[in-house]
Amino acid sequence: MDGQETKALLVMLRTNVHDRVVYRVRLDELKSLVESLGIEVVGEVVQTRYRPFAKYHVGKGKVGDIRRKVRRLKANVVIFYNILRSSQKLNLIQAVHCDVIDRFELTLEIFDQMSSDTLSKLQIQSARLEKQAPFYKLQSALNYQYDRPFFRAGGEYGFHSKMREQTRSQARINEEIDKLMEDKTQRIWQRKKLGYPVICIAGYYNAGKTHLFNRITGDTKPVSNRPFTTLSSKYQKRYIDWETTVLFIDTIGFVLDLDPRLIQSFKLNLLDIRSSDLVILLLDLSDPTLNLDMKLNEGIWLLRDIGVSRDRIIVVINKSDTDPEKAKTIGETLELDKYLLPWIVVSAETKDNVQGLLDLIAKRLKHIKDNPPEPVQLTPFRRAETTVNRILAEFPVTYEKRYHDPFQSLVGTILSQNTTGSNRESAFRSLDREIGINPYKIDEAPESKIKEAIRSAGMYN
């Protein structure tokens, strides 16, 4: 996309019919991402419906509205906040007569423009190929609909050779990433052997992660107002006190409603987060309070989903210099104490309370050292069960999924109220896929995400 010539029309399907505020936050987030590419946003289209349509994601009438707006506003790309299936994207392109992308592809485009090293480019290329493969297959099937195997023909459809080429390219990239994964895993274990605790600075883009990293370590890594300046992790050692020397890591930023496939695409960055002794969840004080609350809840849920336990998370709110009065009351405003996590307000720009953050890190590291988690002693039965699970993971057996434990049975029973069996199964699978049928994950997940996951069940409202 050429930012100097591109005009974008934003589209969103609001599935929570009672939402009057949060959808606006998400749409504004999309707008800021689009504008970071230098693309002019010329209009918006929002439709409210409790579930998407199969053909276009939005209704057929709304597609007509989009087509007329594209023509009137001279937009040449339509950007959906929602994630589109390949068939929906193809149908939309044919209906509105211009390019159509979703939030996933937009984020990849930003990553591609900001990447400067081989590792980042490999991960971006892998994610893009995985996303585009089904769409390309559908598009090719349409383009080559009259090119069929026949007498003395090549014995294959016209697009099969191109699909094989794309598959080989994706396999080659994944093989390179797997080799880098092995190297990175070895380096992580080598760092562990040195005995330096590892502190990872994570959080949302433009929260000032790299600025704080530079301020703490004395480094001079590039800082930018554009999102996702950091795609590959950066490392630097820092002396805190006579008994504490740590290794700080600056890693990739989060974005609201981060697609799970995008998270998995940057699995090398996840290794840094997952293997750290402490993870700093960095937030931006200059964000509106509602944005801060959403990012705090989704950030904690995301870190837990990656595999970071609660006792390893420190909440840090940056840019206290932008609003000193708000900084004094932000703890009460966000009710931070209810999360039972250590938190602190700092300013990387003015160094305000940065030493307090270092003292808090040293205190938490000492607490973890003095109170290490007890190793789980498995019974012979559990050891045998683990072995069986590993065998099944290596040689999976296809079978219909059932509820295996009492909690899953309870969730299934609740979702079965006032609805059909098929709707219950659909809601259960969606909840399991998006959040996980686990009391801790459900407790940590934002209420809006739970509602979105079970919208097809009778207990949705």
C-alpha positions in Angstrom: 0.0 0.0 0.0 1.3 3.4 -1.0 0.5 5.7 1.9 0.7 8.9 -0.2 -2.0 7.8 -2.6 -4.2 5.5 -0.5 -7.5 6.5 0.9 -9.2 4.1 3.3 -12.7 3.4 4.4 -13.0 1.7 7.8 -15.6 -0.9 8.4 -16.6 -2.6 11.7 -19.3 -5.2 12.6 -20.3 -4.5 16.2 -21.5 -7.8 17.5 -22.3 -6.6 21.0 -25.6 -4.8 20.4 -25.5 -3.2 23.9 -22.0 -1.6 23.3 -22.1 2.1 23.0 -18.6 3.1 24.0 -16.0 0.2 23.7 -16.5 -0.3 20.0 -15.5 3.4 19.5 -12.2 2.8 21.4 -11.4 -0.2 19.1 -12.3 1.7 15.9 -10.1 4.7 17.0 -7.3 2.2 17.6 -7.7 0.9 14.0 -7.8 4.5 12.7 -4.5 5.3 14.5 -2.9 2.2 13.0 -4.0 3.1 9.5 -2.8 6.7 9.8 0.6 5.4 11.0 1.1 4.1 7.5 0.4 7.5 6.1 -3.0 6.4 4.7 -5.9 8.9 4.8 -9.0 7.7 6.5 -12.0 9.2 4.5 -14.9 7.5 6.2 -16.3 4.8 8.5 -19.1 2.2 8.3 -20.4 0.5 11.4 -23.1 -2.2 11.4 -24.6 -3.7 14.6 -25.6 -7.3 14.6 -25.2 -10.1 17.2 -23.3 -12.3 14.7 -21.6 -11.9 11.3 -23.2 -12.9 7.9 -21.6 -15.8 6.2 -21.0 -14.3 2.7 -19.7 -10.8 3.4 -19.3 -10.7 7.2 -21.6 -7.6 7.1 -25.1 -7.6 5.5 -25.8 -7.4 1.8 -27.5 -4.0 2.3 -24.5 -2.7 4.2 -22.2 -3.9 1.4 -24.2 -1.6 -1.0 -23.6 1.3 1.4 -19.9 0.5 1.4 -19.7 0.4 -2.4 -21.5 3.7 -2.7 -19.2 5.3 -0.1 -16.1 3.9 -1.8 -17.3 5.5 -5.1 -18.3 8.8 -3.5 -15.2 9.2 -1.3 -12.8 7.8 -3.9 -11.4 5.3 -1.4 -9.2 2.6 -2.9 -9.0 0.2 0.1 -11.6 -1.0 2.6 -10.1 -2.0 6.0 -12.2 -4.2 8.3 -11.6 -4.2 12.0 -13.0 -7.7 12.1 -11.0 -10.7 10.9 -12.3 -11.9 7.5 -12.4 -15.4 6.1 -10.9 -15.9 2.7 -14.3 -16.4 1.0 -15.7 -13.2 2.7 -12.7 -11.2 1.5 -13.0 -12.5 -2.1 -16.8 -11.8 -2.1 -16.2 -8.2 -0.8 -13.5 -7.4 -3.4 -15.9 -8.5 -6.1 -18.8 -6.5 -4.6 -17.1 -3.2 -3.7 -14.6 -3.2 -6.7 -11.5 -2.2 -4.6 -9.0 -3.9 -2.3 -10.2 -5.2 1.0 -8.0 -6.1 4.0 -8.7 -6.8 7.7 -6.9 -5.8 10.9 -4.6 -8.8 10.8 -3.3 -7.9 7.3 -3.0 -4.2 8.3 -0.8 -5.1 11.3 1.4 -7.3 9.2 1.8 -4.4 6.7 3.0 -2.1 9.6 5.3 -4.9 10.8 6.7 -5.2 7.3 7.5 -1.5 7.0 9.1 -1.3 10.5 11.1 -4.5 10.2 14.8 -4.1 9.5 16.4 -7.5 10.4 16.2 -11.0 8.9 14.4 -12.6 11.8 11.5 -10.1 11.8 11.1 -10.3 8.0 11.0 -14.2 8.2 8.3 -14.2 10.8 6.2 -11.6 9.0 6.6 -13.5 5.7 5.5 -16.7 7.4 2.4 -15.1 8.9 1.5 -13.5 5.6 1.8 -16.7 3.6 -0.3 -18.6 6.2 -3.0 -15.9 5.9 -3.0 -15.6 2.1 -2.8 -19.3 1.2 -6.6 -20.1 1.4 -7.5 -16.7 -0.3 -5.0 -17.3 -3.1 -6.5 -20.8 -3.6 -10.0 -19.5 -3.8 -9.0 -16.6 -6.2 -7.0 -19.0 -8.4 -9.9 -21.4 -8.6 -12.0 -18.6 -9.9 -9.5 -17.3 -12.4 -8.8 -20.8 -13.7 -12.3 -22.1 -13.6 -12.1 -23.1 -17.3 -8.6 -24.5 -17.0 -9.4 -28.1 -16.1 -7.6 -31.5 -16.5 -8.7 -33.1 -19.8 -7.4 -35.4 -22.4 -3.6 -34.8 -23.0 -3.7 -32.1 -20.4 -1.1 -31.8 -17.6 -3.3 -33.8 -15.3 -3.8 -31.0 -12.7 -5.6 -27.7 -12.2 -4.0 -24.6 -13.5 -3.2 -23.1 -10.1 -1.8 -26.3 -8.5 1.8 -25.6 -9.5 1.7 -22.1 -8.0 0.1 -23.5 -4.8 3.0 -26.0 -4.5 5.5 -23.2 -5.0 3.8 -21.2 -2.2 3.7 -24.3 0.1 7.4 -25.0 -0.5 8.3 -21.3 0.3 6.3 -21.4 3.5 8.0 -24.7 4.5 11.4 -23.3 3.8 10.7 -20.2 5.9 9.3 -22.3 8.8 12.4 -24.4 8.7 14.6 -21.4 9.0 12.5 -20.1 11.9 12.7 -23.5 13.7 16.5 -23.4 13.4 16.5 -19.9 14.9 14.1 -21.2 17.7 16.7 -23.9 18.6 19.5 -21.3 18.7 17.4 -18.9 20.8 16.5 -21.7 23.2 20.1 -22.5 23.7 21.0 -18.9 24.3 18.2 -18.6 26.9 19.6 -21.6 28.8 23.1 -20.1 28.6 21.8 -16.9 30.1 20.1 -18.9 32.8 23.4 -20.6 33.6 25.1 -17.2 34.1 22.7 -16.6 36.9 21.4 -13.1 35.8 17.7 -12.6 36.4 15.9 -11.6 33.2 13.4 -8.7 33.1 11.2 -8.4 30.0 9.5 -5.0 29.2 6.2 -5.9 27.5 3.1 -3.8 26.9 1.2 -1.9 24.2 2.8 0.0 21.3 3.7 3.6 21.9 3.7 3.1 25.7 7.4 4.0 25.7 8.9 0.5 26.1 12.1 1.3 24.3 12.4 4.8 25.9 12.1 3.1 29.4 14.6 0.4 28.3 17.1 3.1 27.2 16.6 5.1 30.4 17.2 2.1 32.6 20.1 0.6 30.8 21.7 3.7 29.3 21.4 2.3 25.8 20.5 4.4 22.7 18.1 2.2 20.8 15.9 4.1 18.2 12.7 5.5 19.6 9.8 6.5 17.4 6.2 7.6 17.7 5.2 5.1 15.0 3.8 1.8 16.3 5.9 -1.4 16.5 9.3 0.3 16.3 10.6 -2.8 18.1 10.0 -6.1 16.4 13.1 -8.1 17.4 14.1 -8.3 21.1 16.9 -6.1 22.4 19.1 -7.0 25.4 21.1 -5.0 27.9 22.6 -5.8 31.3 22.1 -3.4 34.2 23.5 -3.3 37.7 20.8 -2.4 40.3 22.6 -2.9 43.7 25.5 -4.9 45.1 23.7 -8.2 45.0 21.4 -7.6 41.9 22.5 -7.5 38.3 19.8 -8.2 35.8 19.4 -8.5 32.0 16.6 -6.3 30.5 14.8 -7.2 27.3 12.8 -4.9 25.1 10.3 -6.8 23.0 7.5 -6.4 20.5 4.4 -4.3 21.6 0.8 -5.5 21.9 -2.3 -4.1 20.3 -5.9 -4.4 21.4 -7.6 -7.6 20.3 -4.3 -9.1 19.2 -5.1 -12.0 16.9 -3.8 -15.3 18.4 -2.3 -16.3 15.0 -0.2 -13.1 15.0 1.0 -13.9 18.5 2.1 -17.4 17.4 3.8 -16.0 14.3 6.2 -14.1 16.6 7.0 -17.2 18.7 10.7 -16.2 19.0 9.6 -13.1 20.9 7.2 -15.2 23.0 10.2 -17.3 24.2 11.8 -14.1 25.7 8.5 -13.2 27.5 7.8 -16.7 28.7 11.3 -17.4 30.0 11.7 -14.1 31.9 11.9 -14.0 35.7 9.8 -10.8 35.7 7.6 -9.2 33.0 6.9 -5.5 33.1 3.4 -4.7 31.7 3.8 -1.1 30.5 0.9 1.2 30.0 0.6 4.8 28.8 -0.9 7.3 31.3 -1.8 9.7 28.5 -4.4 7.1 27.2 -8.0 7.8 28.2 -9.1 5.9 31.3 -11.3 3.5 29.5 -8.4 2.6 27.1 -6.1 2.1 30.1 -8.7 -0.2 31.8 -9.1 -2.3 28.6 -5.4 -2.6 28.0 -4.7 -3.5 31.6 -7.2 -6.4 31.6 -6.3 -7.6 28.1 -2.6 -7.3 28.8 -2.8 -9.4 32.0 -5.0 -12.0 30.2 -2.6 -12.1 27.2 0.5 -12.6 29.5 -1.3 -15.4 31.3 -2.2 -17.0 28.0 1.4 -16.8 26.9 2.5 -18.6 30.1 3.5 -15.9 32.5 2.2 -16.5 36.1 0.7 -13.7 38.1 3.6 -13.5 40.6 6.0 -12.6 37.7 4.0 -9.6 36.5 4.7 -5.9 37.5 2.3 -3.2 36.2 4.1 0.0 35.3 2.3 3.1 34.1 4.6 5.4 32.1 4.5 9.1 31.1 3.5 10.5 34.5 5.0 13.8 33.3 2.1 14.2 30.8 -0.5 14.6 33.6 0.9 14.7 37.2 -2.6 15.1 38.8 -3.9 12.0 37.0 -0.7 10.1 38.0 -1.5 10.7 41.6 -5.0 9.1 41.4 -4.6 6.5 38.7 -4.3 3.7 41.2 -7.7 4.5 42.6 -9.2 5.2 39.2 -8.2 1.8 37.8 -8.6 0.0 41.2 -5.2 -1.5 40.7 -5.0 -3.0 44.2 -7.8 -5.5 43.3 -5.5 -7.2 40.8 -3.1 -8.1 43.6 -0.2 -7.2 41.4 2.7 -4.8 42.3 2.4 -1.5 40.4 4.2 1.8 40.0 3.9 5.0 38.1 7.0 6.4 36.4 8.2 8.7 33.7 10.9 7.6 31.3 11.2 11.1 29.9 12.0 12.8 33.3 13.4 9.8 35.1 10.7 10.3 37.7 10.4 7.2 40.0 12.7 5.1 37.7 14.8 4.3 40.7 11.7 3.3 42.5 10.9 0.8 39.7 14.5 -0.7 40.0 14.0 -1.0 43.8 10.6 -2.8 43.2 12.3 -5.1 40.7 15.0 -6.0 43.2 12.4 -6.6 45.9 10.3 -8.9 43.7 13.4 -10.9 42.6 14.4 -11.3 46.2 10.8 -12.5 47.0 10.9 -15.0 44.2 14.3 -16.2 45.3 13.2 -16.6 49.0 9.9 -18.2 48.0 10.5 -20.4 45.0 7.6 -22.3 43.6 7.5 -25.8 44.9 8.2 -28.5 42.3 5.2 -30.6 41.5 5.8 -34.2 42.6 3.9 -36.4 40.2 2.4 -39.7 41.3 3.2 -42.8 39.2 -0.2 -42.6 37.7 0.3 -38.9 36.7 3.7 -39.8 35.2 2.1 -42.5 33.1 -0.7 -40.1 32.1 1.9 -37.5 31.0 3.6 -40.2 28.9 0.4 -41.2 27.3 -0.4 -37.5 26.5 3.0 -37.1 24.8 2.3 -40.1 22.7 -1.1 -38.8 21.7 0.4 -35.4 20.9 2.9 -37.1 18.6 0.3 -39.5 17.1 -3.0 -37.7 17.4 -6.3 -39.7 17.2 -9.3 -38.0 15.5 -12.4 -38.2 17.7 -15.3 -36.1 18.7 -14.4 -33.8 21.6 -16.4 -34.3 24.8 -16.4 -32.7 28.1 -13.7 -34.4 30.1 -13.8 -32.8 33.5 -16.5 -31.5 35.9 -15.8 -27.8 35.1 -16.2 -28.3 31.4 -19.4 -30.2 32.0 -20.7 -27.4 34.2 -19.9 -24.8 31.5 -21.6 -27.0 28.9 -24.7 -27.2 31.1 -24.9 -23.5 31.6 -24.5 -22.8 27.8 -27.3 -25.3 27.0 -30.0 -23.2 28.7 -32.6 -21.7 26.4 -30.9 -22.9 23.2 -30.4 -25.8 20.9 -27.7 -28.4 21.1 -25.9 -27.1 18.0 -25.8 -23.6 19.4 -24.5 -24.9 22.7 -21.7 -26.8 20.9 -20.8 -23.7 18.8 -20.6 -21.5 21.9 -18.6 -24.1 23.8 -16.0 -24.5 21.0 -15.8 -20.7 20.6 -15.2 -20.2 24.3 -12.6 -23.0 24.3 -10.8 -21.5 21.2 -10.9 -17.8 22.2 -10.3 -18.1 26.0 -10.0 -21.7 27.2 -12.4 -23.7 29.4 -10.5 -23.1 32.5 -11.7 -21.3 35.7 -8.5 -19.2 35.9 -8.5 -18.1 32.2 -12.2 -17.3 32.3 -11.7 -15.3 35.5 -8.8 -13.3 33.9 -10.6 -12.8 30.5 -12.4 -9.4 29.8 -16.1 -9.7 30.1 -16.5 -8.4 26.5 -14.4 -11.2 25.2 -16.4 -13.8 27.1 -19.7 -12.3 25.7 -18.3 -12.3 22.2 -17.2 -16.0 22.5 -20.6 -17.3 23.8 -22.9 -15.1 21.7 -24.5 -18.1 19.9 -25.7 -19.6 23.2 -29.0 -18.9 25.0 -27.2 -17.4 28.0 -25.5 -14.7 25.9 -27.7 -11.9 27.3 
